[in-house]
Amino acid sequence: MGNDNPIIRQLTPLFKPKSVAMVGASATPMKFPTWVTSTALKSNFKGQIYLVNPRTKEIQGIETYHSIMEIPDSVDLAAIIVPAEVVPSVMEECVEKGVKAAIIFSAGFREIGEKGIKREEEVLQIARKGNIRLVGPNCMGIYSSAVNLSLSIISFKEKGEIAFITQSGGYGVEISSSAMTKGINFSKFISVGDKIDIQDYEYLEYLYHDPDTKAIMMYIEGIEKGREFLNTAKKVTQKKPIFVIKIGRTKEGSRAASSHTGALVGDDAIYDAVFKQTGIMRAYDIEELFDYLKAYLTQPLPKGNRVGLLVGSGGVGCAATDKCVELGLQVPEISEKNKEMLKAILPEFASVRNPVDFTASGAQGILTNTEVLKKLFADPNIDAWFFGGFTSSSIAEIRDIIEQFRPVIDKLNSKELLGEVNTPLVGSMDENDIVKPIVEKMFGAMFYPTPERAIRAISALYRYGKCLKERNITENPT
């Protein structure tokens, strides 16, 4: 990332610091500062961490300093975990020390009313004197895979390609933890808190250029600097998708968001319009958010909205068809050439229309014939494939069959079997089904627990691809 961009230059000490001072570091059991301290020390940070605590000489065997001024070396980033009333004096020391960025974990600012707002203004004025960029206050910190640094209470074990910007600290931690159990890992975690300084659009600008980030997800309660956000998001989504959950859709929810972080909230219809105008993909619950992310990370974007349904159960085919129609996706006939091909290998009572219902009797014939699958998945009338209604763990002797063919199964590779498949392959199968990992290896597919969720994921891929196509007519990424 080039230093000619002022936002990149200013936020680099935040996401790629060479040294960090933890002001308020602690070893007191069951205290928040202790959790942050312990997580940071265990995160395999590539730089130097200094611990600041005037009431102890060492923490976890590491020497502590009475104040940040006693640290003999320069400090890029300060993590401030002290009571709110102490933050202004700590910030004065940060300015004197030449700190470049700071994270204020402390609560007791805008969210408590007029007193907190005045304290916020004081801290910001002090930071401005030293050109220090601020995260928070009232936040849960950050994680950056670029330097293996977690200044939070979350241990990020595996690097990923998703950057997560969250206005809620506690819920953001919960979302992140849940995502990692589902195989969704992070390049960045940013708990923005009250956002007295760095705004959402600035994080987006940094992430737009971040080589570690492939997609961005956001938890939003309210947006400041709306025009800047709109312009930046519009640019970012031409290169990386942004998946958003916006809470406060109801009056009651808006009131709760305002009291929570002091967020500026507004008419939900306005946010909807902004999301559509910028190409942001909105999810309405965490399950939906994760479904979109998993589809984007594993599947290509479809060229259109025509969905082929390959099922072993007529009921599954009907459920998938209904969801397609509901979401504005087409379910056209497959090509006549592929219909004739399927008729030659399937029972006469199978359906070769769309949905293609191969039935339980035809499962072996179609699922073991890679040449048929190659031609089917390349059907000129279809832009994305859904498949479901396969055999399951409940079928008699299925475990014995799997073990019998284990040597073959272990060598399965979708690219070797099917070559490069340029259409999304998304299906439904119980998450605990023992057949699921086998079919995933065969097809390179993404499976969801229900047909409806699978089709919803296809719809999200289509809508993002459509947005890119429409905007590429008149716009080019800058």
C-alpha positions as CSV (number, residue, x, y, z in Angstrom):
1,M,0.0,0.0,0.0
2,G,1.4,3.4,-1.0
3,N,2.1,6.2,1.5
4,D,0.7,8.8,-1.0
5,N,-2.8,8.0,0.4
6,P,-3.2,10.0,3.7
7,I,-5.7,7.5,5.2
8,I,-3.4,4.5,4.5
9,R,-0.4,6.4,5.9
10,Q,-2.3,7.4,9.0
11,L,-3.8,3.9,9.7
12,T,-0.7,1.9,9.0
13,P,0.6,2.4,12.6
14,L,-2.7,0.9,13.7
15,F,-2.7,-2.2,11.6
16,K,1.1,-2.6,11.1
17,P,2.7,-1.2,14.2
18,K,6.3,-2.1,15.1
19,S,5.7,-1.4,18.8
20,V,2.7,-1.3,21.1
21,A,2.3,0.2,24.6
22,M,-0.5,-1.3,26.7
23,V,-1.4,1.4,29.1
24,G,-3.4,-0.2,31.9
25,A,-2.0,-3.7,31.4
26,S,-3.1,-6.0,34.1
27,A,-2.7,-9.5,35.7
28,T,-5.7,-9.3,38.0
29,P,-7.8,-12.4,37.5
30,M,-11.2,-12.0,35.7
31,K,-10.6,-8.4,34.8
32,F,-11.1,-7.0,31.2
33,P,-7.6,-5.4,31.0
34,T,-6.1,-8.8,32.0
35,W,-7.9,-10.5,29.2
36,V,-6.7,-8.0,26.6
37,T,-3.1,-8.2,28.0
38,S,-3.0,-11.9,28.0
39,T,-4.5,-12.2,24.4
40,A,-2.0,-9.6,23.1
41,L,1.0,-11.4,24.7
42,K,-0.1,-14.7,23.2
43,S,-0.8,-13.4,19.7
44,N,2.7,-13.9,18.3
45,F,3.0,-10.2,17.4
46,K,6.0,-9.6,15.2
47,G,6.9,-6.4,17.0
48,Q,7.5,-5.3,20.6
49,I,4.9,-5.0,23.3
50,Y,5.5,-2.8,26.3
51,L,3.3,-3.1,29.4
52,V,2.4,0.1,31.4
53,N,1.1,-0.2,35.0
54,P,2.3,2.0,37.8
55,R,1.2,-0.4,40.6
56,T,3.3,-3.5,39.6
57,K,6.8,-4.3,38.5
58,E,6.0,-7.2,36.2
59,I,3.1,-9.0,34.5
60,Q,3.5,-12.6,33.3
61,G,7.2,-12.3,33.8
62,I,7.5,-9.1,31.7
63,E,8.8,-5.8,33.1
64,T,6.3,-3.0,33.4
65,Y,6.7,0.7,33.1
66,H,5.3,3.3,35.4
67,S,4.1,5.4,32.4
68,I,4.4,5.4,28.7
69,M,7.1,8.1,29.0
70,E,9.5,5.6,30.7
71,I,9.5,3.3,27.7
72,P,13.0,3.7,26.2
73,D,12.0,3.2,22.6
74,S,9.5,4.8,20.2
75,V,5.9,3.6,20.3
76,D,3.7,3.4,17.2
77,L,0.4,2.3,18.9
78,A,-1.0,2.7,22.4
79,A,-3.8,0.5,23.7
80,I,-5.4,2.4,26.5
81,I,-7.3,0.3,29.1
82,V,-7.8,2.7,32.0
83,P,-10.8,4.4,33.6
84,A,-12.4,7.1,31.4
85,E,-11.4,10.0,33.7
86,V,-7.7,9.0,33.4
87,V,-7.7,8.9,29.6
88,P,-7.1,12.6,28.9
89,S,-3.8,12.6,31.0
90,V,-2.7,9.3,29.3
91,M,-3.4,10.9,25.9
92,E,-1.3,13.9,26.8
93,E,1.6,11.5,27.5
94,C,1.0,9.8,24.2
95,V,1.3,13.1,22.3
96,E,4.6,13.9,24.2
97,K,5.9,10.4,23.4
98,G,5.1,10.7,19.7
99,V,2.6,7.9,19.5
100,K,1.0,7.6,16.1
101,A,-2.3,5.8,16.8
102,A,-4.3,4.8,19.9
103,I,-7.1,2.4,20.8
104,I,-9.3,3.6,23.7
105,F,-11.1,0.6,25.2
106,S,-12.5,2.6,28.1
107,A,-16.3,3.2,28.4
108,G,-17.7,6.4,30.0
109,F,-17.8,8.8,27.0
110,R,-20.7,9.7,24.6
111,E,-22.9,6.8,25.7
112,I,-23.3,8.4,29.2
113,G,-24.5,11.8,28.0
114,E,-23.2,15.3,28.3
115,K,-20.4,14.6,30.7
116,G,-19.1,11.9,28.5
117,I,-19.3,14.0,25.3
118,K,-17.2,16.8,26.9
119,R,-14.6,14.2,28.0
120,E,-14.6,12.9,24.4
121,E,-14.0,16.3,23.0
122,E,-11.2,16.9,25.4
123,V,-9.5,13.6,24.4
124,L,-9.9,14.3,20.7
125,Q,-8.5,17.8,21.0
126,I,-5.4,16.4,22.7
127,A,-5.0,13.7,20.1
128,R,-5.2,16.2,17.3
129,K,-2.2,18.1,18.8
130,G,-0.1,15.0,18.2
131,N,-1.8,13.9,14.9
132,I,-2.8,10.7,16.7
133,R,-5.6,8.7,15.1
134,L,-8.0,7.1,17.5
135,V,-10.1,3.9,17.6
136,G,-13.0,4.0,20.0
137,P,-13.5,4.8,22.8
138,N,-15.9,2.2,24.3
139,C,-14.6,-0.6,22.0
140,M,-13.2,-4.1,22.0
141,G,-10.0,-3.3,20.1
142,I,-8.6,-4.7,16.9
143,Y,-6.9,-7.7,15.3
144,S,-4.5,-7.5,12.3
145,S,-3.3,-10.7,10.6
146,A,-0.6,-8.7,8.8
147,V,1.5,-8.5,12.1
148,N,-0.2,-11.3,14.1
149,L,-1.6,-8.8,16.6
150,S,-4.7,-9.2,18.6
151,L,-5.4,-6.2,20.9
152,S,-8.8,-7.6,22.0
153,I,-10.2,-10.4,24.1
154,I,-10.4,-12.7,21.1
155,S,-7.7,-15.2,20.1
156,F,-7.5,-15.3,16.3
157,K,-5.6,-18.6,15.6
158,E,-5.9,-18.8,11.8
159,K,-5.5,-16.0,9.3
160,G,-8.4,-15.4,6.9
161,E,-9.6,-13.1,4.1
162,I,-12.5,-11.3,5.8
163,A,-12.2,-7.9,7.5
164,F,-14.9,-7.3,10.1
165,I,-15.9,-3.7,11.2
166,T,-18.3,-3.8,14.1
167,Q,-19.9,-1.0,16.0
168,S,-20.9,-3.3,18.8
169,G,-18.0,-4.6,20.9
170,G,-19.6,-7.5,22.8
171,Y,-21.8,-8.6,19.9
172,G,-18.9,-8.2,17.5
173,V,-16.9,-10.6,19.7
174,E,-19.7,-13.1,19.7
175,I,-20.2,-12.8,15.9
176,S,-16.4,-13.3,15.3
177,S,-16.2,-16.3,17.6
178,S,-19.2,-17.9,16.0
179,A,-17.8,-17.3,12.5
180,M,-14.5,-19.0,13.3
181,T,-16.3,-22.1,14.4
182,K,-17.8,-22.2,10.9
183,G,-14.5,-21.9,9.1
184,I,-14.8,-18.1,8.5
185,N,-11.5,-16.5,9.5
186,F,-10.3,-12.9,9.6
187,S,-7.7,-10.6,8.2
188,K,-8.9,-7.7,10.4
189,F,-11.2,-7.3,13.3
190,I,-12.1,-3.6,14.1
191,S,-14.4,-2.7,17.0
192,V,-15.0,1.0,16.3
193,G,-16.9,1.9,19.5
194,D,-18.0,5.5,19.6
195,K,-16.0,6.5,16.6
196,I,-14.8,9.9,17.9
197,D,-12.1,10.0,15.3
198,I,-11.6,7.3,12.6
199,Q,-14.8,6.8,10.7
200,D,-16.2,3.8,8.8
201,Y,-15.3,5.2,5.4
202,E,-11.7,5.5,6.4
203,Y,-11.5,1.9,7.5
204,L,-13.1,1.0,4.2
205,E,-10.6,3.0,2.3
206,Y,-7.7,1.2,4.1
207,L,-9.3,-2.2,3.5
208,Y,-9.8,-1.4,-0.2
209,H,-6.0,-1.4,-0.6
210,D,-5.3,-4.2,2.0
211,P,-3.9,-7.2,0.2
212,D,-4.9,-9.5,3.1
213,T,-8.6,-8.7,2.7
214,K,-10.9,-10.3,0.1
215,A,-14.3,-9.3,1.5
216,I,-15.6,-7.0,4.2
217,M,-18.4,-7.5,6.7
218,M,-19.9,-4.8,8.9
219,Y,-22.2,-4.6,11.9
220,I,-23.7,-1.1,11.8
221,E,-25.8,0.8,14.3
222,G,-25.4,4.2,12.7
223,I,-23.2,6.0,10.1
224,E,-21.5,9.4,10.5
225,K,-20.0,11.2,7.5
226,G,-22.7,9.7,5.2
227,R,-21.5,11.3,1.9
228,E,-18.0,10.1,2.4
229,F,-19.2,6.6,3.4
230,L,-21.4,6.4,0.3
231,N,-18.6,7.5,-2.1
232,T,-16.0,5.2,-0.5
233,A,-18.3,2.1,-0.3
234,K,-19.3,2.6,-3.9
235,K,-15.6,2.4,-4.9
236,V,-14.8,-0.5,-2.6
237,T,-17.6,-2.8,-3.8
238,Q,-16.2,-2.6,-7.3
239,K,-13.2,-4.6,-6.0
240,K,-14.4,-6.3,-2.8
241,P,-17.9,-7.1,-1.6
242,I,-19.2,-5.5,1.6
243,F,-21.8,-7.6,3.6
244,V,-23.7,-5.6,6.2
245,I,-26.0,-6.2,9.1
246,K,-27.7,-2.9,10.0
247,I,-29.6,-3.0,13.3
248,G,-32.2,-0.5,14.6
249,R,-34.7,-1.2,11.8
250,T,-37.5,-0.5,14.3
251,K,-38.0,2.6,16.5
252,E,-37.3,0.5,19.5
253,G,-34.2,-0.9,18.0
254,S,-33.0,2.6,17.0
255,R,-33.5,3.8,20.5
256,A,-31.5,0.8,21.9
257,A,-28.6,1.5,19.5
258,S,-28.5,5.2,20.5
259,S,-28.3,4.4,24.2
260,H,-25.7,1.7,23.5
261,T,-23.0,3.6,21.8
262,G,-24.5,7.0,21.2
263,A,-24.9,6.1,17.6
264,L,-26.5,8.4,15.1
265,V,-29.4,6.4,13.8
266,G,-31.9,7.2,11.1
267,D,-34.7,5.9,8.9
268,D,-34.0,2.4,7.9
269,A,-35.3,3.0,4.4
270,I,-32.5,5.5,3.9
271,Y,-29.9,2.9,4.8
272,D,-31.5,0.5,2.4
273,A,-31.3,3.0,-0.4
274,V,-27.6,3.7,0.4
275,F,-26.8,0.0,0.4
276,K,-28.5,-0.5,-2.9
277,Q,-26.8,2.6,-4.4
278,T,-23.3,1.5,-3.3
279,G,-23.7,-2.2,-4.0
280,I,-23.5,-3.3,-0.4
281,M,-25.1,-6.7,0.3
282,R,-27.4,-6.4,3.3
283,A,-28.1,-9.5,5.5
284,Y,-30.9,-9.4,8.1
285,D,-29.4,-11.9,10.6
286,I,-26.1,-13.5,11.4
287,E,-27.0,-16.8,9.7
288,E,-27.7,-15.0,6.5
289,L,-24.4,-13.0,6.8
290,F,-22.4,-16.1,7.2
291,D,-24.2,-17.9,4.3
292,Y,-23.3,-15.0,2.0
293,L,-19.6,-15.0,3.1
294,K,-19.2,-18.7,2.7
295,A,-20.7,-18.6,-0.8
296,Y,-18.5,-15.7,-1.9
297,L,-15.3,-17.3,-0.5
298,T,-15.9,-20.7,-2.2
299,Q,-17.8,-20.0,-5.4
300,P,-17.5,-18.0,-8.6
301,L,-20.0,-15.3,-9.4
302,P,-22.8,-16.5,-11.8
303,K,-23.1,-14.8,-15.1
304,G,-26.9,-14.5,-14.8
305,N,-29.9,-15.5,-12.7
306,R,-30.7,-18.9,-14.4
307,V,-30.5,-21.7,-11.8
308,G,-30.4,-25.4,-12.5
309,L,-31.7,-27.8,-9.9
310,L,-30.2,-31.3,-9.6
311,V,-32.0,-33.2,-7.0
312,G,-32.7,-36.7,-5.7
313,S,-36.0,-35.7,-4.2
314,G,-39.0,-34.1,-5.8
315,G,-39.8,-32.3,-2.6
316,V,-36.4,-30.7,-2.4
317,G,-36.7,-29.6,-6.0
318,C,-40.1,-27.9,-5.3
319,A,-38.7,-26.1,-2.2
320,A,-35.7,-24.8,-4.2
321,T,-37.9,-23.8,-7.1
322,D,-40.2,-21.8,-4.8
323,K,-37.3,-20.0,-3.3
324,C,-35.8,-19.2,-6.7
325,V,-39.1,-17.6,-7.9
326,E,-39.4,-15.7,-4.6
327,L,-35.9,-14.2,-5.0
328,G,-36.3,-13.4,-8.7
329,L,-34.2,-16.2,-10.0
330,Q,-35.2,-18.1,-13.2
331,V,-35.5,-21.9,-13.4
332,P,-35.3,-22.5,-17.1
333,E,-35.2,-25.8,-19.1
334,I,-31.8,-27.3,-19.5
335,S,-30.5,-27.8,-23.1
336,E,-32.1,-30.5,-25.2
337,K,-28.7,-32.1,-25.7
338,N,-28.3,-32.5,-21.9
339,K,-31.8,-33.8,-21.6
340,E,-31.1,-36.6,-24.1
341,M,-27.8,-37.4,-22.3
342,L,-29.7,-37.8,-18.9
343,K,-32.4,-39.9,-20.4
344,A,-29.8,-42.4,-21.5
345,I,-28.5,-43.0,-18.0
346,L,-31.5,-42.4,-15.7
347,P,-34.6,-44.5,-14.9
348,E,-37.6,-43.7,-17.2
349,F,-39.5,-42.3,-14.2
350,A,-36.8,-39.7,-13.4
351,S,-37.4,-36.1,-14.6
352,V,-34.9,-34.5,-17.0
353,R,-36.6,-31.2,-16.9
354,N,-35.6,-28.5,-14.4
355,P,-35.6,-29.5,-11.6
356,V,-33.6,-32.6,-12.8
357,D,-34.9,-35.2,-10.4
358,F,-32.7,-38.2,-10.8
359,T,-34.5,-40.1,-7.9
360,A,-32.8,-42.4,-5.5
361,S,-32.6,-45.1,-8.2
362,G,-30.6,-42.9,-10.5
363,A,-28.2,-41.5,-7.9
364,Q,-25.4,-43.9,-8.6
365,G,-25.7,-43.4,-12.4
366,I,-25.4,-39.6,-12.3
367,L,-23.1,-39.1,-9.4
368,T,-20.4,-41.5,-10.5
369,N,-20.5,-40.3,-14.2
370,T,-18.1,-37.4,-14.3
371,E,-18.4,-36.9,-18.0
372,V,-22.2,-36.4,-17.6
373,L,-21.6,-34.0,-14.7
374,K,-19.0,-32.0,-16.7
375,K,-21.5,-31.4,-19.5
376,L,-24.4,-30.8,-17.2
377,F,-22.5,-28.1,-15.2
378,A,-21.5,-26.4,-18.4
379,D,-25.1,-26.3,-19.7
380,P,-25.5,-23.1,-21.8
381,N,-29.0,-22.4,-20.3
382,I,-27.8,-22.4,-16.7
383,D,-25.7,-19.9,-14.7
384,A,-25.7,-21.6,-11.3
385,W,-26.4,-25.1,-10.0
386,F,-28.2,-26.2,-6.9
387,F,-28.2,-29.8,-5.8
388,G,-29.8,-31.6,-2.9
389,G,-31.9,-34.6,-1.8
390,F,-28.8,-36.9,-1.8
391,T,-28.3,-40.0,0.2
392,S,-27.9,-39.4,3.9
393,S,-26.5,-41.0,7.0
394,S,-29.8,-42.6,7.8
395,I,-29.7,-44.9,4.8
396,A,-29.0,-48.5,5.6
397,E,-25.4,-49.7,5.2
398,I,-24.1,-46.3,4.0
399,R,-21.3,-46.3,6.5
400,D,-20.1,-49.7,5.4
401,I,-20.2,-48.5,1.8
402,I,-18.1,-45.4,2.6
403,E,-15.5,-47.5,4.4
404,Q,-15.4,-50.0,1.6
405,F,-14.5,-47.2,-0.9
406,R,-12.4,-45.2,1.6
407,P,-9.1,-45.5,-0.4
408,V,-10.9,-44.0,-3.5
409,I,-12.7,-41.3,-1.5
410,D,-9.6,-40.1,0.2
411,K,-8.1,-39.3,-3.3
412,L,-11.1,-37.5,-4.6
413,N,-10.4,-34.0,-6.0
414,S,-13.1,-31.9,-7.7
415,K,-10.7,-30.3,-10.2
416,E,-9.3,-33.7,-11.3
417,L,-12.8,-35.1,-11.6
418,L,-14.7,-32.2,-13.2
419,G,-12.0,-29.8,-14.3
420,E,-12.6,-26.1,-13.8
421,V,-16.3,-25.5,-13.1
422,N,-17.2,-21.8,-13.9
423,T,-20.7,-21.9,-12.4
424,P,-21.5,-21.8,-8.7
425,L,-22.3,-25.2,-7.2
426,V,-24.4,-24.8,-4.1
427,G,-26.4,-27.5,-2.4
428,S,-28.3,-28.5,0.7
429,M,-27.5,-31.4,3.1
430,D,-27.6,-31.9,6.8
431,E,-24.4,-30.5,8.4
432,N,-23.6,-33.7,10.1
433,D,-24.3,-36.0,7.2
434,I,-21.4,-38.4,6.7
435,V,-21.9,-38.1,2.9
436,K,-21.5,-34.3,2.9
437,P,-17.6,-34.2,3.0
438,I,-17.5,-36.7,0.2
439,V,-19.8,-34.8,-2.1
440,E,-17.9,-31.6,-1.3
441,K,-14.7,-33.2,-2.4
442,M,-16.3,-34.5,-5.6
443,F,-17.9,-31.2,-6.6
444,G,-16.0,-28.5,-4.8
445,A,-19.4,-27.4,-3.6
446,M,-20.8,-25.3,-0.8
447,F,-23.5,-27.0,1.2
448,Y,-26.2,-25.4,3.5
449,P,-28.6,-27.2,5.9
450,T,-31.7,-26.3,3.8
451,P,-32.6,-25.7,0.2
452,E,-33.9,-22.2,1.0
453,R,-30.6,-21.1,2.5
454,A,-28.6,-22.5,-0.5
455,I,-30.8,-20.6,-3.0
456,R,-30.5,-17.4,-0.9
457,A,-26.7,-17.7,-1.2
458,I,-27.0,-18.1,-5.0
459,S,-29.2,-15.1,-5.1
460,A,-26.6,-13.0,-3.2
461,L,-23.8,-14.1,-5.6
462,Y,-26.0,-13.2,-8.5
463,R,-27.0,-9.7,-7.1
464,Y,-23.3,-8.8,-6.4
465,G,-22.3,-10.0,-9.8
466,K,-25.1,-8.0,-11.4
467,C,-24.1,-4.9,-9.5
468,L,-20.5,-5.2,-10.8
469,K,-21.7,-5.6,-14.4
470,E,-24.1,-2.7,-14.2
471,R,-21.5,-0.3,-12.7
472,N,-18.6,-1.4,-14.9
473,I,-20.5,0.1,-17.9
474,T,-19.8,3.6,-16.7
475,E,-17.3,3.1,-13.8
476,N,-13.8,1.7,-13.4
477,P,-12.1,1.0,-10.0
478,T,-9.7,3.7,-9.1
